[in-house]
Amino acid sequence: MNKPNSISRRGFIKTLSSSALGVGALATLNQSSFAGTGKTSVGKAKNLIFMVSDGMDNGTLSAANHWLNLTENRDSNWIQLYKDRLAVRRLVETNCADSLVTDSAAASSAWGIGKRVNMRSVNVTPDGASPTPLGICAKEKGKSVGMVTTARITHATPAGFAANVPHRDMESVIAEQYLERKIDVLLGGGDEHFNPEKREDGKDLYSAFSAKGYQVLKSKEGLLNKGMSGEALLGVFSEDHIPYWIDRENIEAIGSKTPSLEEMTEVALKRLQKNPTGFFLQVEAGRVDHAGHANDAAAIVTEQLEFDRTIKLVRKFAEANPDTMVIVTTDHGTGGFMLNGADEGYQYTAERFLKLGNCKGSYTTIESHMNPKDPHGTWVRAVESVLNIQLDASEKESLMHALTLPEDKGLYSASKRIAEAIKPIAYNRFSTEWTSYNHTADVVEMAMWGPGAEELPGYIENWELHQVIRDYLAI
Ligand SMILES: [Zn+2]
């Protein structure tokens, strides 16, 4: 393991208190603590599947498991990995170079290049270097590489395994790097970065991918009918991110167009496993994070459940291919989502939580049900119909009051405004609550199985996984 400096934990605390967290303060603690694992399984894994539920607080993992306990009398596939003693369970610290709370770009870069970078950077270090990302290391050793996500395929998490750009917003450049670097399978959203009519430079990336031998698919039907055979594949299924699962499930026009994370992952595995040298596949539930930013309880639980179904699929693959290492984790928490005890004796908690299952859409759908010309006349009805609840007079009054507040111009402004107004109603109805609209600093969960997984210490830092993976894959 690299140890660029030897600053101790105690040194870190001193650094924090003396520097008021200036830029670079956290960079001094980078990569200081890993003691080495004494690994004996180097080179034992042929394939690596890296699964990320982006922005998953432990409260989200818990809520999804409670949901399945209550509705299907079983545990989540993630929790079952532990119960079956298949996966080891590890805690991961996620600081980035310039902040205690990371963004997805810096977190994915930590995995991608084994170094902490500043927020928003994709595999470009604070001193300007652009080391080779993990996916490209795998390519150089003859492995196939795939990225699957419910976000735009050019979004920060998949990009962290294959691209180098100083800012995550350079998604049109990331799309070009995927082509130049011959990433074998790319499945997700983000038409706006491939379509010549939507790209600022007018380049037709679909044609460019086709010219390099890629099959290009743009519909769920196409993916399901033509996806299983062939090799290099670009599948882009929505202009922006793939819509939330709860909207795909409830709105036929959306659901019929966009594939699920499971469907995309199955296609990716079918294609990648043809390479006798093995593969690296990243699978991301990218919209868990977005539901967290929006404080949308029904959306976050259903996104997590979709991710969980994909774990089952991956587990099945790994059981049939035991030289596969699987990592199931998140990059950071988002929103501090949690199920809370309802009433004094908490005995109504399950009853309230189950009402979340009546919801018919995400907060995005509430927004789309509001007539911009008549928000006051449509807002209450939109909330009632999408959340499938009857509001009482005081709840209606508080919603109407929210429309009189000044609009927040922040990154997630529309959703934030809706969430802020609905928050007390959702808490009373569903017992779900949030700590913020932002990412959180909690250490995060990681399940890992495959040859040598047990050799990892119980607590690691995100950047350390880079070398662990390279060792196990011998890349
Ligand atoms: Zn986020």
Residues whose N, C-alpha, C, O or C-beta is under 5 A from the ligand:
A	BS01	ZN	D289
